[in-house]
Amino acid sequence: MKKLSVLILVLACLQGCATTYQSNGFTGGYSETQIDENVFKVTFKGNAYTSKERASDFTLLRSAELTLQNGFTYFAVIDANSYSSNSTYTTPTTSNTSASFYGSGSYTYGNATTTTYGGQTYNISKPNSSNTIVCFKEKPENLFSYNAKFTYKSISQKYGIFPTAS
């Protein structure tokens, strides 16, 4: 029981705050797949403390960063998905019984009380966001596009992070 408590405490510390802007790891993060010379699929997976807005923003931030790292200036999102993976966790239950008995003559009298702890169920929702982006060197006409430098600067300042971009 003591080992289980320590394990739960360690896991709580590891996931005690929202997923940071990082490459995908144990607590989530971004990943990308290059589909063509100027086309990428960008995904961000958050943990249970990450908001949907943060996951969406970090997907845009990584999109802007990839655009700049690959020598482009603008990007357009041609497909976007946001969803949450949901699970539950139920704490283990423990019961404790205390009793007292006393005897008088040929009779025995007693009293017992049982108390049960635990058994709470927690719902866990982890937001995920993905964009398929097309990158451009010049601003495309008749297509909504993001200025990668502006998007990069705006979102990184919003969260007080400064990832490396070209």
C-alpha positions in Angstrom: 0.0 0.0 0.0 2.9 2.3 0.8 4.5 1.7 -2.6 1.2 2.5 -4.3 0.9 5.8 -2.4 4.5 6.8 -3.4 3.8 5.9 -7.1 0.6 8.0 -7.1 2.5 10.9 -5.5 5.3 10.7 -8.1 2.8 10.5 -11.0 0.9 13.5 -9.5 4.2 15.5 -9.4 5.1 14.6 -12.9 1.7 15.7 -14.3 1.1 18.5 -11.7 0.9 21.2 -14.3 -0.2 21.7 -17.9 2.0 20.2 -20.7 4.7 22.7 -21.6 5.8 23.5 -25.2 8.0 20.6 -25.8 8.6 17.7 -28.2 6.2 14.8 -27.5 7.2 12.8 -24.4 5.7 11.2 -21.3 3.5 14.2 -20.4 2.6 15.1 -24.0 3.9 17.7 -26.4 4.2 18.4 -30.1 5.1 16.2 -33.1 5.0 16.7 -36.8 5.2 14.7 -40.0 6.4 16.2 -43.3 4.0 15.1 -46.0 5.4 17.1 -49.0 8.1 19.8 -49.5 5.8 22.4 -48.0 3.1 20.4 -46.3 3.2 19.2 -42.6 0.8 17.6 -40.2 1.4 19.1 -36.8 0.0 17.6 -33.6 0.0 18.6 -29.9 -1.1 16.3 -27.1 -1.8 17.7 -23.7 -2.2 16.2 -20.3 -5.1 16.4 -17.9 -4.1 19.9 -16.8 -3.9 21.3 -20.3 -6.8 23.4 -21.6 -8.1 23.0 -25.2 -7.1 26.6 -25.9 -3.5 25.9 -24.9 -3.4 22.7 -27.1 -4.7 24.6 -30.0 -2.3 27.5 -29.5 0.7 25.2 -29.2 -0.3 23.5 -32.4 -0.3 26.9 -34.1 3.0 27.8 -32.5 4.7 24.7 -33.8 3.1 25.3 -37.2 4.7 28.8 -37.3 8.0 27.5 -36.0 8.1 24.8 -38.7 7.2 27.3 -41.4 10.2 29.5 -40.4 12.6 26.6 -39.9 11.9 25.5 -43.4 12.5 28.9 -45.0 8.9 29.9 -45.5 7.0 33.0 -44.4 3.3 32.1 -44.4 1.2 29.0 -43.7 -2.4 28.1 -44.3 -4.3 25.5 -42.2 -6.0 23.2 -44.7 -7.3 20.7 -42.1 -7.7 21.0 -38.3 -8.9 18.6 -35.7 -9.4 19.1 -31.9 -10.5 16.3 -29.6 -10.0 14.9 -26.1 -9.1 11.5 -25.0 -11.1 10.6 -21.9 -10.4 8.1 -19.2 -11.3 7.5 -15.6 -9.2 6.6 -12.5 -10.8 5.1 -9.4 -8.8 5.2 -6.1 -8.4 1.9 -4.2 -10.7 1.3 -1.3 -9.6 0.3 2.2 -11.7 -0.7 5.1 -10.8 -0.5 8.8 -12.9 -2.3 11.4 -12.6 -1.6 15.1 -14.3 -3.7 17.7 -14.7 -3.9 21.5 -16.1 -6.8 23.5 -16.6 -7.5 27.1 -18.0 -10.4 29.0 -20.2 -10.8 32.0 -20.9 -14.3 33.3 -21.7 -16.6 30.4 -22.6 -13.7 28.1 -20.3 -11.7 25.8 -21.3 -8.3 24.5 -19.6 -6.4 21.6 -19.7 -3.5 19.3 -17.9 -3.2 15.9 -17.6 -0.3 13.4 -16.3 -0.5 9.9 -15.1 2.6 8.0 -14.3 2.5 4.3 -12.1 5.0 2.5 -11.3 5.6 -1.1 -13.3 4.4 -4.1 -13.6 7.9 -5.7 -13.7 8.0 -9.5 -12.0 10.8 -11.3 -12.6 11.7 -15.0 -9.5 12.6 -16.9 -9.7 14.5 -20.2 -6.5 15.1 -22.3 -6.9 17.6 -25.2 -5.3 17.0 -28.6 -5.1 19.3 -31.5 -3.8 18.8 -35.1 -3.3 20.9 -38.1 -2.3 20.0 -41.7 -0.5 23.1 -43.0 0.8 24.3 -46.3 3.7 26.7 -46.2 4.4 29.6 -48.6 7.3 31.9 -49.3 4.9 34.7 -50.5 1.4 35.5 -49.1 -1.1 33.5 -51.1 -4.0 35.3 -52.7 -7.6 34.3 -52.0 -6.5 32.0 -49.2 -6.5 32.8 -45.5 -2.9 32.4 -44.2 -1.0 33.2 -41.1 2.2 35.3 -41.0 4.5 32.8 -39.3 6.8 35.4 -37.6 3.8 37.3 -36.2 2.0 34.1 -35.0 5.2 32.8 -33.5 5.9 36.0 -31.6 2.3 36.5 -30.4 1.7 32.9 -29.1 5.2 32.6 -27.5 4.7 35.9 -25.7 1.2 34.9 -24.5 2.7 31.9 -22.7 6.0 33.5 -21.7 8.0 30.9 -23.7 10.6 31.5 -26.3 11.2 28.4 -28.4 13.9 28.4 -31.0 12.9 29.3 -34.5 15.0 30.4 -37.5 
